[in-house]
């Protein structure tokens, strides 16, 4: 018999003997069995489970399975027989599965007590990392660190602490957090560092982050806020103009809030206050040169000394009201400008500046040459919101309100007769606060001049212009104002209060019941006039109580008047 044939027989016999041995030892896959440590390698432990069968178990299953002792060759341990033989002919054993039941109980106790567990990150899985804590647990990506971590390779196979967030024994699911552990550690460190920080202390720090409103300064395990207004006395658009990430800075603690555990710091507090340096340097009306530091809708900020700036309101930029509406069209940041100090408030650190004050005031010149009452020829430049605007002299405009277009026509209808570009003759009726009010209707005169000396109660003679259900429209005197006598004011007795009693150009007398020359308003009443006449007649010639009629009394009064003549 050849050597080869003998080998085949021996191999065949060996397989048969191995199978018989395994069957006789009653080894069953999926059970926990006893095994003996046969060999200890660098990264694994070889365990003999009998029947001439050995399995390799990764060392990490021993280190992180809460085995509280060192194992040696010959020690007997419990292992889980996962597979007697895989496709490579290897026996698959697991120490973790053998201790799973025991470990689940221990982890559950730690979970309920809020205690941390030991573990090691073994690799990446969908949505996070896999962690070995005696059993396999899931570490979500959001729970890896307090900040996003791009490269987790440095965390793998490193023993560390984890907090159990969730357990589901039925589904064999455990969720853990590394972030919670770091936050607790950071919280303790922050609390200790916070107790060391005192108001007024000057400390070293590092710029950790920049925002639109300031910077966060790391004071050594404690973050503080450095507001933009406390970085420098100079105006800055963004903290990045002065600071950069990881820059070492010296700051002063300017606020400590024990309730919120917050600390605010300042850099400018370590410098001399520039307002103190210039306290006696500038005075109101001084002409100064500065640099534009910021442009806003309401004006521009000008720095006249290092760290000392003031506001030039848009109304103080130019004499022209048109240009004042958009400061950005006139000035830009870093532009050098001459200005005048209008007001200084050292306590509030406020400075009011003016630019237009350095040029002649066109309004003063216009007022001197064009007093109230002067009549001018001009043209309509725009019509807006019931107002006609006219250019008078370069940058100066005048306004004609619709009520000042005509003495007689409805303002809403009258303004429809005008268009941009129309040449008009106007009269200046007001010139105050750099605003010129004009009138077209007063060019030909003011009808209220005819009754300027009249007072309430005076009787005036009027000419009828038209009548209607509303009453009677009349003109006072020959050239006086036009007004309407309401129907209820046409007569003392209702039966006589008929508008049709009068025709166009008829004359009638009425009493002034209200007069406001400044606002061009006058109200008339025939009824009030007749009441006054009756009252006066009754007082002189009789009383209704005596039984005499008003007609008899008036007749008697007239008779006496004739005799007296």
Long-range contacts (C-beta under 8 A, 24 or more apart in sequence): 18-51, 18-52, 18-53, 21-51, 21-52, 22-51, 22-53, 22-84, 24-51, 25-50, 25-51, 27-51, 27-53, 27-81, 27-84, 28-81, 29-81, 29-82, 29-83, 29-84, 30-80, 30-81, 30-82, 31-80, 31-81, 32-78, 32-79, 32-80, 32-81, 32-97, 32-98, 33-78, 33-79, 33-80, 33-81, 34-76, 34-77, 34-78, 34-79, 35-76, 35-77, 35-78, 35-79, 35-93, 36-74, 36-75, 36-76, 36-77, 37-71, 37-72, 37-73, 37-74, 37-75, 37-76, 37-77, 38-73, 39-73, 40-71, 40-72, 40-73, 45-71, 45-95, 47-77, 47-79, 47-93, 49-79, 49-81, 49-91, 49-93, 53-84, 53-91, 54-91, 55-79, 55-81, 55-90, 55-91, 55-92, 55-93, 56-90, 56-93, 57-93, 57-94, 57-95, 60-120, 60-122, 60-132, 60-157, 61-94, 61-95, 61-96, 61-132, 62-95, 63-120, 63-159, 64-118, 64-119, 64-120, 64-132, 64-133, 64-134, 64-159, 65-95, 65-96, 65-99, 65-103, 65-134, 66-99, 66-103, 66-106, 66-118, 66-134, 67-99, 96-132, 96-134, 96-135, 96-136, 99-134, 100-134, 100-135, 103-133, 103-134, 103-135, 104-135, 104-169, 106-134, 107-133, 107-134, 107-135, 107-164, 107-167, 107-174, 108-167, 108-169, 110-164, 111-164, 111-167, 114-163, 116-161, 116-162, 116-163, 116-181, 117-161, 117-162, 117-163, 117-164, 117-176, 118-159, 118-160, 118-161, 118-162, 119-159, 119-160, 119-161, 119-162, 119-176, 120-156, 120-157, 120-158, 120-159, 120-160, 121-152, 121-155, 121-156, 121-157, 121-158, 121-160, 122-156, 122-157, 123-156, 124-152, 129-155, 131-162, 131-176, 133-162, 133-174, 133-176, 135-172, 135-174, 136-174, 137-162, 137-164, 137-174, 137-175, 137-176, 138-173, 138-174, 138-175, 138-176, 139-175, 139-176, 139-177, 139-178, 140-175, 140-177, 142-179, 143-175, 143-176, 143-177, 143-178, 143-179, 143-180, 144-178, 144-179, 145-178, 145-179, 145-182, 146-179, 146-182, 146-183, 146-186, 186-221, 189-221, 189-222, 190-221, 190-222, 190-261, 191-261, 192-221, 193-219, 193-220, 193-221, 193-222, 194-222, 194-261, 194-263, 197-222, 197-224, 197-253, 197-256, 197-263, 198-253, 198-256, 199-253, 199-254, 199-255, 199-256, 200-252, 200-253, 201-252, 201-253, 202-250, 202-251, 202-252, 202-253, 202-270, 203-250, 203-251, 203-252, 203-253, 203-265, 204-248, 204-249, 204-250, 205-248, 205-249, 205-250, 205-251, 205-265, 206-246, 206-247, 206-248, 206-249, 207-243, 207-244, 207-245, 207-246, 207-247, 207-249, 208-245, 209-245, 210-238, 210-239, 210-240, 210-243, 210-244, 210-245, 211-239, 212-238, 214-239, 215-239, 215-243, 217-249, 217-251, 217-265, 219-251, 219-263, 219-265, 222-263, 224-251, 224-253, 224-262, 224-263, 224-264, 224-265, 225-262, 225-263, 225-264, 225-265, 226-251, 226-264, 226-265, 226-266, 226-267, 227-264, 227-266, 230-254, 230-264, 230-265, 230-266, 230-267, 230-268, 230-269, 231-266, 231-267, 231-268, 232-267, 232-268, 232-271, 232-307, 233-268, 233-271, 233-273, 233-274, 233-306, 233-307, 233-308, 234-293, 234-303, 234-306, 234-307, 235-293, 235-294, 235-301, 235-303, 235-309, 237-294, 273-307, 274-305, 274-306, 274-307, 274-308, 275-307, 275-308, 275-346, 275-349, 277-305, 278-305, 278-308, 279-346, 281-305, 282-341, 282-344, 283-341, 283-344, 284-341, 284-342, 284-343, 284-344, 285-340, 285-341, 285-342, 286-340, 286-341, 287-338, 287-339, 287-340, 287-358, 288-338, 288-339, 288-340, 288-341, 288-353, 289-336, 289-337, 289-338, 289-339, 290-336, 290-337, 290-339, 290-353, 291-334, 291-335, 291-336, 291-337, 292-331, 292-332, 292-333, 292-334, 292-335, 292-336, 292-337, 293-333, 294-333, 295-327, 295-328, 295-331, 295-332, 295-333, 296-327, 297-327, 298-327, 299-327, 300-327, 300-331, 302-337, 302-339, 302-353, 304-339, 304-341, 304-351, 304-353, 308-351, 309-351, 310-341, 310-350, 310-351, 310-352, 310-353, 311-350, 311-351, 311-352, 311-353, 312-339, 312-352, 312-353, 312-354, 312-355, 313-352, 316-342, 316-352, 316-353, 316-354, 316-355, 316-356, 316-357, 317-355, 317-356, 318-355, 318-356, 318-395, 319-356, 319-359, 319-361, 319-362, 319-363, 319-395, 319-434, 320-395, 321-395, 321-397, 321-434, 322-395, 322-397, 362-393, 362-394, 362-395, 362-396, 363-396, 363-434, 366-392, 366-393, 366-396, 366-431, 366-436, 367-431, 370-428, 370-431, 371-428, 371-431, 372-428, 372-429, 372-430, 372-431, 373-427, 373-428, 373-429, 374-427, 374-428, 375-425, 375-426, 375-427, 375-428, 375-443, 376-425, 376-426, 376-427, 376-428, 376-438, 377-423, 377-424, 377-425, 377-426, 378-423, 378-424, 378-426, 378-438, 379-421, 379-422, 379-423, 379-424, 380-418, 380-419, 380-420, 380-421, 380-422, 380-424, 381-420, 382-420, 383-415, 383-418, 383-419, 383-420, 386-411, 386-412, 386-415, 388-415, 388-418, 388-424, 390-424, 390-426, 390-438, 392-436, 396-436, 397-436, 398-426, 398-428, 398-436, 398-437, 398-438, 399-435, 399-436, 399-437, 399-438, 400-424, 400-426, 400-437, 400-438, 400-439, 400-440, 401-437, 404-429, 404-437, 404-438, 404-439, 404-440, 404-441, 404-442, 405-440, 405-441, 406-440, 406-441, 407-441, 407-447, 407-481, 407-482, 408-482, 445-479, 447-476, 447-479, 447-480, 447-481, 447-482, 448-480, 448-481, 448-517, 448-520, 448-522, 450-476, 450-477, 450-478, 450-479, 450-480, 450-481, 451-476, 451-477, 451-480, 451-481, 451-512, 451-515, 451-517, 451-522, 452-517, 454-512, 454-515, 455-512, 455-515, 456-512, 456-513, 456-514, 456-515, 457-511, 457-512, 457-532, 458-511, 458-512, 459-509, 459-510, 459-511, 459-512, 459-529, 460-509, 460-510, 460-512, 460-524, 461-507, 461-508, 461-509, 462-507, 462-508, 462-509, 462-510, 462-524, 463-505, 463-506, 463-507, 464-502, 464-503, 464-504, 464-505, 464-506, 464-507, 464-508, 465-504, 466-504, 467-499, 467-500, 467-502, 467-503, 467-504, 468-499, 469-499, 470-499, 471-499, 472-499, 472-502, 472-508, 474-508, 474-510, 474-524, 476-522, 476-524, 481-520, 481-522, 483-522, 483-523, 483-524, 485-510, 485-524, 485-525, 485-526, 488-527, 489-513, 489-524, 489-525, 489-526, 489-527, 489-528, 490-526, 490-527, 491-526, 491-527, 491-530, 492-526, 492-527, 492-530, 492-531, 492-534, 497-527
